[in-house]
Amino acid sequence: MGNTTKASTITKEEILAAYEYRHATRVFDSSRKISHEDFEFILETGRLSPSSFGFEPWNFVVVQSPEIREKLVPYAWGAQKQLPTASHFVLILSRLPRDMAAGSEYTQRMMRDVQKLPPEVAEGKQKTYDFFLKSDFRLEGNERAMFEWGARQTYLALGNMMTAAAQIGIDSCPIEGFDKEKIEQVLTAEGIMDPEHFGIACMAAFGYRVNEPRGKTRQTAGQVVRWV
């Protein structure tokens, strides 16, 4: 008899149906609010997402204040309709290079306090990570590339949150249409983001659709998949 897990009770058809259901929702029904329990579930799928070396470079800021949302509108051209109507609006921040460097206080704390690694194991992991940054991906010394590498990881959490939302009938929209510098200035001025440690990677809106979308369009599997 094969191994069974709780996850196996979810059928492949149900998972694919969630992907078919999900679309980039432009306008949400502002009268409908996601329950606290459901949104905590969505956030938890982000928290549990994988990251390179397990260093979790993300921070999720849930913006429910109408005043803060209004201050973001002038600098978020891709969220003009979502900011006023979404039930929940999330800013996904990414750690800056100083925190993601090998030997930084942050990575040391992650290995010691979160990953609970013995000192000798943490030392070995730090050396491997240092080699990765310097030689494998050659990120060290390139501040922008280093930040974008961290931001790429936040998209793993973003994808998981959007899929989880779709599985329970909640709509979402990933957003990159914003002036990064201006948004960060607003967040810093409001005391929401520490510019010494974080920058904004992306945004995401969650809620319930007003209109049904047109059918999903994607390239065929034959166009995007190769077996070698």
Secondary structure, 3 states (H helix, E strand, C coil): CCCCCHHHHCCHHHHHHHHHHCCECCCECCCCCCCHHHHHHHHHHHHCCCCHHHCCCEEEEECCCHHHHHHHHHHCHHHCCHHHHCCEEEEEEEECHHHHCCCCHHHHHHHHHHCCCCHHHHHHHHHHHHHHHHHHCCCCCCHHHHHHHHHHHHHHHHHHHHHHHHHCCCEEEEECCCCHHHHHHHHHHCCCCCCCCEEEEEEEEEECECCCCCCCCCCCHHHHCCCC
